[in-house]
């Protein structure tokens, strides 16, 4: 089974200049936890996830070293309003793991497992073609192995 057989091609994407608020809205209303970030030519340049957005609310190691008192988590929660005013390019991950559409599905899954990520974009020559998640892999394996009686 190949990635191109199970990937999602109707992919929600972000631009690095999009407000984080807009992308957070897309994620919440579409029940997705991350989207690829592309440039004007649809070239893949990053990923933005719920984890990236929430991570921006926490103090950095430098902040903790300068002020070793325990963080005020209620204050941090209120800072979400500030975080969502940033641009996607400020928070996106630029170290990418990418699947080729002709890659075996389990090879793509092994990349996700090894790197502790739940989804990876599918691209060829840097151009986004789709996305594949651990859930997609599981559903495909289930269909292939448990719904076909031989």
KAQUIBEL-V693686 format. One record per residue. N is the residue number from 1. OMEGA is omega in radians with two decimals (999 if undefined). D_CENTER is the distance of its C-alpha to the mean C-alpha in whole Angstrom. Layout:
BEGIN
{{N	OMEGA	D_CENTER} {N	OMEGA	D_CENTER}}
END
This chain:
BEGIN
{{1	-3.09	23} {2	-3.13	21} {3	-3.08	17} {4	3.14	18} {5	-3.07	20} {6	-3.08	18} {7	3.03	14} {8	-3.12	14} {9	3.07	15} {10	-2.98	15} {11	2.98	11} {12	-3.13	11} {13	3.08	10} {14	3.00	11} {15	-3.13	13} {16	-3.14	14} {17	3.11	17} {18	3.01	15} {19	3.10	16} {20	3.13	13} {21	-3.12	16} {22	-3.11	15} {23	3.07	11} {24	3.09	12} {25	3.11	14} {26	-3.13	13} {27	-3.10	10} {28	-3.08	13} {29	3.14	15} {30	3.12	13} {31	3.05	12} {32	-3.04	9} {33	3.10	6} {34	3.13	3} {35	3.04	5} {36	3.06	6} {37	-3.09	9} {38	3.05	12} {39	-3.07	16} {40	3.13	19} {41	-3.11	20} {42	3.05	16} {43	-3.14	16} {44	-3.14	12} {45	3.14	12} {46	3.05	9} {47	3.02	5} {48	-3.09	5} {49	3.04	4} {50	-3.13	8} {51	3.11	8} {52	-3.10	9} {53	-3.12	11} {54	3.13	13} {55	-3.13	13} {56	3.14	15} {57	-3.05	18} {58	3.12	19} {59	3.08	22} {60	3.08	21} {61	3.11	24} {62	3.11	26} {63	-3.12	26} {64	3.13	27} {65	-3.13	30} {66	-3.13	31} {67	-3.01	31} {68	3.10	32} {69	-3.14	32} {70	-3.13	30} {71	3.05	27} {72	-3.03	28} {73	3.08	25} {74	3.09	26} {75	3.11	26} {76	3.14	23} {77	3.11	22} {78	-3.12	24} {79	3.07	22} {80	3.12	19} {81	3.12	21} {82	-3.10	21} {83	-3.08	17} {84	3.03	16} {85	3.11	19} {86	3.06	17} {87	3.12	16} {88	-3.14	12} {89	3.12	14} {90	-3.01	15} {91	-3.03	12} {92	3.04	9} {93	-3.13	8} {94	3.03	11} {95	-2.99	11} {96	2.94	10} {97	-3.00	10} {98	3.06	11} {99	3.00	13} {100	-3.11	17} {101	3.14	18} {102	3.14	21} {103	3.02	19} {104	-3.10	20} {105	-3.10	18} {106	3.03	19} {107	3.08	18} {108	3.12	15} {109	-3.14	15} {110	3.07	16} {111	3.14	14} {112	-3.13	11} {113	-3.12	14} {114	-3.06	15} {115	3.08	12} {116	3.07	11} {117	-3.03	8} {118	-3.13	7} {119	3.03	6} {120	3.08	7} {121	3.06	8} {122	-3.08	12} {123	3.00	14} {124	-3.09	18} {125	3.10	20} {126	-3.12	16} {127	-3.13	16} {128	3.10	13} {129	-3.08	15} {130	3.11	12} {131	3.12	9} {132	-3.13	10} {133	3.05	9} {134	3.11	12} {135	3.10	13} {136	-3.13	14} {137	-3.11	16} {138	3.13	18} {139	-3.14	19} {140	3.13	20} {141	3.10	22} {142	3.14	24} {143	-3.06	25} {144	-2.99	26} {145	-3.06	28} {146	-3.14	29} {147	3.08	30} {148	3.12	32} {149	-3.06	35} {150	999	37}}
END
